[in-house]
């Protein structure tokens, strides 16, 4: 039972972190359908290694602000 509780706690922590990223990106007030569309499009775009690296650098800069 403790293992299941730990898994649920880790899952909740992960979701909280992901929600924090949405807020940090300034996307908390857009409709959820638009947000999901952005994420789906991003998922497709990062298949290109160059785009993956470009977005990683952009994200690194944003974390520093």
Buried (B, 14 or more C-beta within 10 A) or exposed (E): EEEEEEEEEEEEEEEEEEEEEBEEEEEEEEEEEEBEEEEEEEEEEBEEEEEEEEBEEEEEEEEEE
